[in-house]
Structure formats: C-alpha cells, structure tokens
Amino acid sequence: INIKKNSNHFLRNYAATNIQEMFAVSTEYFFEKPLEFEKQLPKLYSEMLKTFRQNPKFIDNPLSI
C-alpha cells in the first residue's frame, strides 16, 4: 500500500508514519468503517479478518466470519 504517493488514499496519511501506526490506523478503520475498508482494500481487510478472527460487518454477530 503506497499511502504517501496517493493523497486520496482510503487510510489517512498518518498510517504511513511507521508499521505500528499502519496497524493502528488499519485496526481503527477495520472496526469503524468495515464496509468501506473491504471495498477499498480487500486484501488488507482479509488479513485483518484473520488477525482479529471476527468480521465487524456482521453487527449482530461479528464473530461469525
């Protein structure tokens, strides 16, 4: 993901600071904007599903992935 080169990137620019911020921003968007996240960055969204073993798209039952 090249956030620095794309000023309109889905993830805010702060995510390009370092790997820790990339993870923090990705986590924030994963839980706050799951539908848009999946649409914009499907591969990263898929990895986040594996990491957290839940899918926040399913509001009633996020643990069903």
C-alpha positions in Angstrom: 0.0 0.0 0.0 1.5 3.3 -1.0 -0.2 5.8 1.1 2.4 8.6 0.7 2.1 8.8 -3.1 -1.7 8.9 -3.0 -3.2 11.8 -1.2 -6.7 10.4 -1.7 -5.9 7.1 -0.1 -8.6 5.4 2.0 -6.3 5.2 5.1 -5.3 8.6 6.4 -1.7 9.7 5.8 -0.6 9.2 9.4 -0.7 5.4 8.6 2.4 5.9 6.5 4.4 7.1 9.6 5.6 3.6 10.6 4.4 0.0 10.8 2.9 0.5 14.2 0.8 3.4 13.0 -0.2 1.5 9.9 -1.5 -1.3 12.1 -3.3 1.1 14.5 -5.0 3.1 11.7 -5.9 -0.1 9.9 -7.4 -1.5 13.1 -9.4 1.7 13.7 -10.8 1.6 10.1 -11.5 -2.1 10.3 -13.9 -1.6 13.2 -15.3 1.8 12.4 -15.7 1.5 8.6 -15.7 -2.2 7.7 -17.8 -2.0 4.5 -15.7 0.8 3.0 -12.5 -0.8 4.2 -13.3 -4.1 2.5 -14.3 -2.3 -0.7 -11.1 -0.1 -0.8 -8.5 -2.6 0.5 -9.9 -6.1 0.1 -6.6 -7.9 0.6 -5.7 -6.0 3.8 -9.3 -6.4 5.0 -9.0 -10.2 4.6 -5.8 -10.2 6.6 -7.4 -8.2 9.4 -10.2 -10.8 9.4 -7.6 -13.5 10.1 -5.9 -11.4 12.7 -8.9 -10.5 14.8 -11.0 -13.6 13.9 -14.1 -11.6 13.6 -16.0 -9.5 11.0 -17.3 -6.2 12.2 -19.6 -6.1 9.1 -21.9 -8.5 10.9 -23.1 -6.2 13.6 -25.4 -8.7 15.2 -22.8 -11.5 15.3 -19.3 -10.2 14.4 -17.6 -13.5 15.5 -19.2 -15.3 12.5 -16.6 -14.9 9.8 
